[in-house]
């Protein structure tokens, strides 16, 4: 008798949930925005602090990406060494963006609001360069 009461209760809950759904009142089961974790667009991989990664374009992976205007690009430092993401080229930085020194597992984001080609580099390792191409 107890088992059938539990089965009836479960059936009633299922029916009431279905009725809510059919009435247009659905239960939101999607995660909160804060619960959604996006992978970084660009990483600074292990050993990118050593010269040589520029020979096969692996200092920033990928070293060149194309995004739409108003997209927020994210970088993540997966190297044990400090790195930076600084607009411009080594020795001639621009004031568009600068992450400052990033430790292992630090991330940096920047929203590109204008179309164009944007160079960036690491202020600590002159061989590390990348490009963001922003389209309309």
C-alpha distance (Angstrom), angle and dihedral (degrees) to the residues before:
residue distance angle dihedral
X1 . . .
X2 3.83 . .
X3 3.79 91.4 .
X4 3.77 92.3 54.0
X5 3.83 91.4 49.4
X6 3.83 89.7 53.9
X7 3.80 90.5 47.8
X8 3.81 91.3 50.1
X9 3.82 91.4 49.1
X10 3.81 91.5 50.4
X11 3.80 90.2 47.7
X12 3.82 91.6 51.2
X13 3.81 91.7 50.1
X14 3.80 90.4 50.2
X15 3.81 92.2 48.7
X16 3.82 93.4 48.0
X17 3.82 90.8 49.1
X18 3.80 89.8 49.9
X19 3.80 91.1 49.1
X20 3.81 90.9 51.6
X21 3.79 89.5 51.1
X22 3.80 93.5 48.4
X23 3.81 90.7 48.7
X24 3.80 89.1 57.7
X25 3.79 93.6 -106.0
X26 3.77 101.1 116.4
X27 3.75 126.6 177.1
X28 3.81 112.4 -112.6
X29 3.78 107.7 -126.9
X30 3.80 96.4 166.0
X31 3.81 117.0 116.5
X32 3.77 120.9 -103.9
X33 3.80 114.5 -98.6
X34 3.80 88.8 -111.3
X35 3.82 89.2 57.5
X36 3.81 93.7 57.7
X37 3.79 110.5 90.5
X38 3.78 116.3 -163.5
X39 3.77 121.2 -152.9
X40 3.81 114.0 -119.3
X41 3.79 115.9 -96.3
X42 3.80 92.8 -140.5
X43 3.79 131.1 24.3
X44 3.77 134.1 -163.8
X45 3.81 99.0 -139.8
X46 3.78 130.1 -148.3
X47 3.81 112.7 -70.0
X48 3.81 94.6 14.4
X49 3.80 85.6 126.5
X50 3.81 88.4 70.8
X51 3.81 120.9 82.9
X52 3.79 113.2 -105.8
X53 3.81 102.3 58.2
X54 3.81 88.3 95.3
X55 3.81 89.9 64.8
X56 3.81 92.0 69.6
X57 3.83 98.7 23.8
X58 3.80 95.0 -109.9
X59 3.81 100.7 126.0
X60 3.80 89.6 94.8
X61 3.81 114.5 18.0
X62 2.94 109.5 -117.4
X63 3.79 98.0 17.5
X64 3.83 92.7 -164.9
X65 3.80 125.9 34.7
X66 3.78 134.2 170.5
X67 3.81 119.4 -143.2
X68 3.79 137.7 169.0
X69 3.80 121.1 -101.4
X70 3.84 112.5 -86.0
X71 3.81 91.9 28.5
X72 3.80 117.0 136.9
X73 3.80 110.9 -134.7
X74 3.79 117.9 -153.3
X75 3.79 128.1 -155.9
X76 3.82 126.5 -167.2
X77 3.79 127.6 -163.9
X78 3.81 108.1 -136.7
X79 3.80 93.2 166.5
X80 3.81 125.1 95.6
X81 3.82 89.7 -128.9
X82 3.80 126.4 80.4
X83 3.81 115.3 -99.9
X84 3.79 138.4 174.0
X85 3.78 138.5 -150.3
X86 3.80 106.0 -142.4
X87 3.80 126.9 168.0
X88 3.80 117.6 -118.0
X89 3.78 128.1 24.7
X90 3.79 129.9 -56.7
X91 3.80 109.0 -74.1
X92 3.81 91.9 13.8
X93 3.80 107.4 60.9
X94 3.79 121.4 172.1
X95 3.80 126.0 -143.2
X96 3.80 95.7 -117.7
X97 3.82 98.0 101.7
X98 3.79 139.9 -16.3
X99 3.78 126.1 177.3
X100 3.78 95.1 -164.0
X101 3.80 115.8 -140.8
X102 3.79 111.5 -23.2
X103 3.80 120.1 -155.2
X104 3.80 125.0 -152.3
X105 3.84 110.4 -57.7
X106 3.82 93.3 10.5
X107 3.78 116.4 136.8
X108 3.78 133.0 -155.3
X109 3.80 130.1 -166.2
X110 3.77 134.2 -166.7
X111 3.81 129.0 -178.1
X112 3.82 112.6 -137.6
X113 3.81 106.1 -146.1
X114 3.82 98.6 172.5
X115 3.79 132.8 55.4
X116 3.79 118.1 -114.2
X117 3.77 144.3 84.8
X118 3.80 115.3 -65.8
X119 3.79 122.7 -166.3
X120 3.80 121.3 -156.6
X121 3.79 137.2 177.9
X122 3.80 145.6 179.0
X123 3.80 112.6 -96.9
X124 3.82 90.4 -151.0
X125 3.81 98.9 47.7
X126 3.83 113.9 39.6
X127 3.82 93.7 -163.9
X128 3.82 92.0 63.3
X129 3.83 111.1 94.6
X130 3.78 136.2 153.5
X131 3.79 142.0 173.4
X132 3.80 133.4 -139.8
X133 3.82 114.7 -160.7
X134 3.80 111.4 -160.8
X135 3.81 119.4 -162.8
X136 3.81 130.1 -168.2
